Amino acid sequence: MPNYVLVYRGGGGMAENEAARQQVMESWGRWFGSLGEQLVDGGNPFGPSAGVSSKGEVSNGAGSSLTGYSIIKSDSLQSATQAVKGCPVLSAGGSIDVYETFAVM
């Protein structure tokens, strides 16, 4: 069964206080729980970023606006995209890119 990387864009940012942070973490926990054995790696949110061009030039902040990732396994790209529909990023106004990964060796 292939793995799929879920790449998050947007979706809220840091919660204002401890109660709100706890509520966000609980929604992620429920969603991860609903994935069951499909969940390979819950991932992490992204922090500060930099971009590096093909010429080696470094810029502050990557241009992609990515906010985090997770990895799941699924039978197909279609079933992977169905599985992400309950992700808390979506209810917070963000979006998710789903990429199938494959072994090169």
N, C-alpha and C positions, 0 to 999 in steps of 0.2 A: 504494500500500500504506500503510495507516494506521500512525501511530506509537502506541506504548503506553508510558505511564509506569509503571514498577515502583516502588512505594513500600514500603520495608522497615520492619518493626517488629521490634525485638529482634534476636537473632542473635549474641550473644556479647560484644561490647564489645572493648576493647583487649586485645591479646595480652600475656602476662606477660613475655616476653623476645624477643630478636631472632630466635631460631630459630623460635619459635611464630609471630611476626609474618610471617616469611618463608613459613612453611607456609600461613598464611591467604592471603597474597598470591598464592602459587602456585595455590591452589584457585580463587581468583577469576579468575586468568589462564586456567586451563584452562576454566572455565565460559564466560568471555567468548569464548575461542577456539572453543568448541563452537557458539556462536551465529553465528559467521561474519558474513556481510553483514547479518544481522538487527540487530546491535548498532549503534545510532545514537550513543549517548553512554553510556559506562560509569558516569557519574555520580560521586558522592562520598558519603562518610558525612556525617551531620549532626553539628554540635557543639552548643554551648549554644543555647538557644532562649528565646523570649519569646512571650507571647500578647497580642493586642490585641483588646479587645471593641468592639462597635459604638458604645459610648459613648466610645471612645478610651482606656479604662483599660488599663494595661499590667501584665502579671503576669510574674514570673520563671518560665520553663519553660512550653512549650506543653503542652497537655493530651493530645496525640495519641500520644506515645511513638514517633514516627517516628525511624528511625535512618539513613536514606539513600535514594538513588534511583538508577535507571538508566533509559535509554530504548531501546526496541527497536522494530523495524518488523515487522509480521506481517500475514498475510492476513485474520485474524479474531481476535476476543477469545478464542475457544476455542483457536486455535493459539498465541496469545501466552501463555495460561495453561499450556499444555503445555510451552512453551519454558522457563518459569521453574522447572520441577520439579527441575532440577539445580543450582539456585542455592545457594551455600554458606550463605546466611542460613537456609535451611530445615534443613540438617543441624546448625546451631548452635542450633536451637530457636526460630528466629524465624518470621515469616510475611511474605507479600507481598500487597499490594493491587495489582491491575492495572487501569489506567484507559486507555481509548482517548482520544486527543486529536483535535481537529479544528480546521481553520482557520476563523477567523471573518471573514476578509476575502477 
